[in-house]
Amino acid sequence: ATRPDERHAASRDGHEPGAAARRGPEARLSLPIAAAPLDMPDLSPSAVPLNELPGVHPVKKGCRTLEVQSELPALPLPSLDHTLALYLRSLIPLLSPAEYSAACAVVGNFGQTGGQGHELQRILEKRASACGQHLGYPRVHWLEQYWEEYAYLRNRSPLVPHNMFSTLFDASCTNAPLRRAAGLVYAATDFHLRLRRGDIAPDSLDTQGNMPLCMHQYSRLFAHSRVPGAGCDAFVGPSDGHMPRHIVVFCKGHAYALDVVLPDGASCLPFGAVEAALASISRHASQRVAPVESVCALTSAPRDEWARLRAALMATAPCNASAVESIESALFCVTLCDSTPPSPVALLRATMLGDDGRSVWYDKCFSFIVFANGRAGVHSEHGHFDGPVSARLSAFARRVVGAVEAEETETRALRLATEAKAHSPQPPRACWATALDFDLSCVPQVRDAMPQLSDAFAAMAKVTRITSVRFAGSGRCKLRKELGVQPDSAVQMALQLAYARDQQATPATYETATTRRFAHGRTETIRVTSAASAAFTSAMADSAAEADSAMVAKRGVALRAAMREHGEWAAACVSGMGVDRHLMAMRIAAAEAAMETPQLFRDAAYARSTNFTLSTSNMSTPGIGPDALDMCGFAAPTVDSYGVCYGIQDHCIGFTV
């Protein structure tokens, strides 16, 4: 799920609705706003499988990682009329009749012939054409650079918690946490090498593998880091084809670089050697004095502040620059924590927030966090990639670690001895770990910033509440096979009803749809709330009708109508025909052209429809992960909203709120 800063900015610009209606444009668009079906193009070789949206399935077996990458089309640019029609349609349940009339006037003025909308559309069409011809644009399609910069890199807020997401790797406890950590490291390194060889088959939108998805995001899964800059960050990874061989391990406030790829660049450090190395690191860190200041805490600062502190840190002692560069270039990071989350919910919270804010490098593409009781999670920086990429890695690691932990002691001892013998006369050694030391004595501004950062993290953690629900009364099998409904649409309508009962209001709702059917595609917003969903929640509000069979039937009709419209929205969005990315690009284009901000983006209706008080993401990963992976989480986008991540498994549904 993506929570771009641009969508909240609209709330700060909004004006009282009705002003545009009082002015009244000279020409108005005639727009389909009520019962007309969504404009959903057919996708060859078959229509979008509504019963599988918005899932991601790695079932393109026998296909190399990038085998079909060059065949993927560019993200389409919707027509102006299409976007404005769907935008107006999405406003119906959120506005009063008078407010809606005013919004129609604003949209009509924007979209009239010769209006700002047509001018901005021409700019985007030119941009799309230039991207297609590779005429100086560094990105593949018209949206890519805008989305990456304005949704992520130009956001100056701290990364945690709003730009992070987490996945529970294993909520079970074990008395051998280092073995579990070693299994994670070994599995992730193996996945990395398979990815480099091209052995990871492409993801697919459907379970038959007929709709392969873009694999570009996997190029930033390893050896990448977000680096702060004044006004804008950057994603930094390997250059000149040089791929690092090390990871970084944080333990008791200290950092260590550990080579996990052998010198041939094609083989993993064996599991036994990884476990021995982590044990050596743990012993070494325990014998050292824990630092008063944690450099990791700097990555929790607002981005401009962190950019300033990082520059000061890098410009002083050579060891500081060397340590930062080692962390940023590492394949990934591992944090060995002393804390012991007492429950899966506590584990999810600790994973999402990065434990105490002092032990996770928030800029890193992803980090494994392993706690003293063996519970473990995956902490990811969202700008690098979207949730399904991390989920696929987690599912792969889960299978590897499960097999390792299931080994009997004698079998394991024999395997480790065989591994050591295979690498004789120089078996892998635990001493390949190198301490990364920081000298903060010469950087007073860094030391002075630490208490404020600690206080800010504590304040943020205090107001961030997380809970989890595991519903065993239904799942994919019952919803799809017994009831004949699309599982995601059913869950979304349940969330609409829950919000209506909880808040006595209709929420502007965000659901993530993948646009990875297109080269370098990321996401689009499914505007879940519709006139049909509002009619459904209204029908459910009459408690006196519980025993009225006619009313029960009416509710069923309303529910199916709401699910049908949601499915159409979802299909349009994965087809690149949503609303929000197009509107965002026009807003940015207006700013770049020094154009007066269009009234559409200053209108209260736009502010209300983009202030998503219910932000959701379906992280179901059928076919690639067990039920243990159905607990994922992300922060609510604003202090007065909910963030809901859910996973629909065969016989249960897991929610994290």
Helices and strands as residue ranges (DSSP letters): H 6-13, H 19-23, G 50-52, G 69-71, H 80-91, G 92-94, H 97-111, H 116-133, H 144-146, I 147-153, E 164-170, H 177-197, G 216-220, E 225-227, E 234-236, E 246-251, E 254-259, H 271-286, G 295-300, H 303-314, H 318-329, E 333-336, H 344-353, E 366-370, E 376-381, H 387-406, H 409-422, G 430-432, E 433-436, H 444-463, E 468-471, H 476-477, I 478-482, H 487-503, E 509-514, E 523-527, H 531-539, G 543-545, H 549-574, H 580-592, H 599-602, H 604-610, E 614-618, G 627-629, E 632-634, E 642-648, E 653-656
